[in-house]
């Protein structure tokens, strides 16, 4: 890893081997000496390599180290005196989008080593800026994944310190042009819903549901039901179905959920969904189709099970038929340019 003559692929394999070795030796006292005197100086050198592949591999190794060793007090000491966090922050401005994405992931893991609220807040705000301004999809996707990781691995933090930036990420991600960013955003929303509703104790789901409505989390997921990218709509449907199942079970155990009302009227997603279902037609969705009601009642009106079945069908169920094939052949034969393609 010190040699300047090795190819980027060989260096990548060497870093992967080091990561696997450290995984088995993480309980050894000698590991901290190895990190301080051998590995970290090499990583600092490789983070400044002229080849983006090498910089990317160094960031991946650092991410793995932080993930494997962050519970060890010795790693926190090593990291604080290494100067690596400063290099990671500078990597956020790397000209290569793959490297920027890896830097975001690495910083997300490194931030959990210290887990200081102010540091997390500052980094979260920086990530929100990246999501809003970066022109490439890879860094934006990495931002959403890091927030999901923070929610799952640091449950107490979001409610106390990361609520505002997480809401900003959800709002920006829902409007992103990259469908993968939108799917990751829905995964983030699902994680936050599960954490908010997962432990309501004796008070019941009323207060958690009020929080979700106040954050407009349900409206954001419902808006994705009509997304032009099918994976996005499918994910939104599965999130709402999971919520509906959870609330149905809760309704059987505890009452009071009807006191939490949800009014979709006037929301853009509700109007688009109403038009798609045939407003004004017999049996269709009229102007009063989706009105204020309990959360479970509104979810039932959406007919999510039927929508999930529709979204799960490929286009073949419409287009793949003998008649369609004959029409394609006839259309090809009508043009002289395509005569050789006609059977």
N, C-alpha and C positions, 0 to 999 in steps of 0.2 A: 504493500500500500504506500510505501515511501518512494518507490521507484517512479521516475518520470517517463520511463520507456514503456510502461504497461498500457495496453489498450483500455478503453473505458469499460468494455465487457469483462475483461479480467479483473479490473478493480471492483466492479459490481459484484462479481462472484466472491471475491476476497472479503468484501464487506458483509455479504450474506453469511459467509462461513464464520466470521467473527461474531455476528449476531447470534448464530446458533450456539457457538461455544460459550458465550456469555450467559445464555439461557440456562445452561447446565452448571455454570460456575458462580451463579449469583450469590450463593451463600458463603463463598470463600472470602476471607479477609483480604487476600492478595488482589482481589479484583479492583479495589479502589486505587492501589498503587499503579496497577496496569492502566486504568483509565486516566489517571493524572499524568503519568509520565510517558505513556505510549500512544493510547488511542486518541485522546482529545487533541493533542498537537497535530496528529495526522488529519483528524476531521476538520480542524480549523484551516489546515492547508487545502484540503480538498473542497471545502466550501467556497474557496476562491479560485478553483481550477478554471481554465479557459473553456473547457468542454462542459456543456450543460448537462450531459449525461452523468458525468462524474459528480457535479454539484448535486444533482438529483439523487444519486445513489447515497451520497454522504448524508443528505437530509433524511432519506428513508432509514438509514442506520441509526441516526440520532432519534428518530421517532420510535423505533423499536426499543432502543435503550431506555427512553423515558417511560415507555409502556411497561417494560419488564421490571425496572428498578425504582420506580417512583415511590414505592412504599418503603424503600430502604433509606434510613436517615443518612447513611454515608453518601448516597447519590445526590441528595440535596446539597450537601457540603461541597462535593466535587463540582456540581453544576454552578453554584453561586460564585465560585472563584475562577471559572473557566473562560469567561468572556464569550461563550457560545450564544447566549440570548441576544447579544448585540448583533452578532453575525446573522442570526436568524431574522431579526427585524430588518436588516439590510437586504436580505434575500427576498423580502416581500416586493421589492422593486426590481427584481431580476427581469431581464428582457425576455426570458423564455417562460411561457405560461406554465409548463409542466413543473418548473422549478418553483415558481410562485405558489402553485398549488401544494407542493410538498412542504414548502416553508410554512404555509398556513397550518397544515396537519401537524408538523413538528412543534410549532409554537402552541398549538392546542394541547398537545400532550405535556410539553414542558411547563405550561402554565399550571397544570395540576400538581406539579412537584411541590411548588411553594403554596399554591391554593390561597394566595392572599387576595382578599376581596377587591382591593383597589387595582391591583395588577390585572385581575380578570376583567374588571369593568373597562379599563383603558384598552386592553387588547380586544375586547368585544366591540368597542366603538370603532376601533381600527378595522376590524373585520366587516363591520356594517358599511364602512366607506368603500372597502374593496368590492363588496357585493353590489354596491350602487354604481361603481365607476369602472371596474375592470371590464375590458372589452372581450376577454376570452372566457369560455365556459368552464375550463378546468379549475381556475381559482374560485370562481363563484360556487361551483359545486362543493369544493373543499370547505368553504365557509359554512355552508348548511350542515355538512357532515360533522364539523367540529362542534357546532352548537348542539346537535343531537347527542354527540358524545359527552359533552358537558352535562346535559340534562340527565343522562343515564348513569354517569359515573360520579357526579356530584349532586345528588338530589336536593340537598338543602340550599344550594347556591341560587338557582334560577328565581325562586320565589322572593328571595331577599335582595339579590344583587343584580340579576341579569334579566329581570322582567322587561324593562324598556328596550334594551337592545334585541332581545329575542322577538318581541313584537315587531320591531323594525325589520328584522330578518324575515319574518313570516310575511309581512306586507310586501317587501321588495321581491322575495322569492316567488310569490304568487303571480307577480306581473312580469317575471322574467321571460325572455323569448326562448330560452333553452328548455326543452321539455324535461331533461334530466334534472335541472335545477328545480323545476316545479314538482317533480316526483319526490325529490329529497326534501323539499319544503313541506309536502304533505306528510312525509315520514316524521319530520320534526313536530308538526302539529299533532300527529297521532301520539307521539311520545309524551308531549305535554298534556294531552287529554288524559292519557292513561295515568300519569303521575297525579294530575289534579283530581281525578275521580277515583283513583285506586285505593285511597285510604281515608274515607269520609267518617269512619268510626260510628259513634252513636248519633251524630247530628244528621246523618242521612245525606243524600246527594244534592240537597237544595242549594247550599252555599257554593259547592264546586260548580254546579251548573250555572249559577249566576255569574261566577267568574268567567266561565267560557263564553257566555253571551256578552259580558262586558268587554272582553278582549276581542270580540267579533271573530272568534276562532271558528265557530260553526258556519258563519256566513262565508268565510274564506274557503272552507272545504267545499261547501255547496256550490260556490262559484266555479270550482274546478270540475264539477259534474258535466258541464257543457263544453269542456275544453276541446279544441280541435285535435289535440294529440290523444289518441286513445289510451296509451298507458297512464296519462295523467287522470283522465276521467275514471279509468278502472280503479286506480289507487284511491281516488276520492270516494268512490262508491264503497270500497272495502273498508275505509276508515269509518264512514257513517254507519255501515252495517254493524261493525264491531261496537260502535257507540250505542246503536239501537239495541243490540243484544244485551249489553251491560245494563242499560236503563230498564229494559224489560224484566231482567232478573231482579233489579233493585226494586222495581214497582211491586213485585210479588212479595218482597220482604218488608218494605217500608213504604209508607204513604207520604203525601206532602209534595210530590213532584209536580202536581198540577198547578201549584202556586207559582212555579217558575214558568212564565210565558215567553214565547218566542214569536216575534212578529216579522215574518219575511216580506210583508207587503212593502213595495217600493224599492226592494233590493233588485239590482240588475239581474242577478242570477235567477231570481224567482220569475221575473217577467220573461226572460229568455226560455226558461224551462216550460213556462205556460204556453208560449207560442209554439214551441216544438211539439207539445202534446196536442195541438189542434184547438186553439181557443175558438169558442163559438160553435164548434161542431158537436153533433149529437154524441153524448158520452165523452166529450173531450174536456179540456180544462178551461172553464169559464173564468171571468174576471175574479170571482170570489173563491177560486179553487184553492189557493194557498193563503190562509188567513191566520191571524193570531191564535195561538193555542199552546198547549203544553209541548215541551220539546219532543217527547215520544210521539205525540199526536202528529206533529209536523213531519217527523221522520217517516211515519207510517204513510202519510199522504204522498210522499215522494215515490213510493213503490220501488224501493231500492233493489229488491230481489229481482224484479223484472228487468230493471236497468242493468244489473250486473250480468244477467243472462244475455242481454243484447250486446253489451260491450265485450263479452267473452266470445262472441261469434266472429269468425273471420269473414272477409268479404266473399269467400268462396260460396257461402250459402245463398248468395244472390247471383253471383256471376258465373260460377262453375257449373254449367249445365250444357247438354248437347245443343240446345237452341243457341246459347251464347257462342259456342264454338262455331256453329254454322254461320252465324252473323259475322263473326270475325273473318271467316274465310271469304264470305261474299264481299265484305268491305275491302279486303286485301286484293281481291280479283278485280275490283272496280278501277284500280289504279294500275297503269302500265308499269310503274316503277316497282310494284310489289308482285308482279305476275309470277316471278320465280318462287315466291314464298307460298303461293296458293297450292293446296294439296289437290 
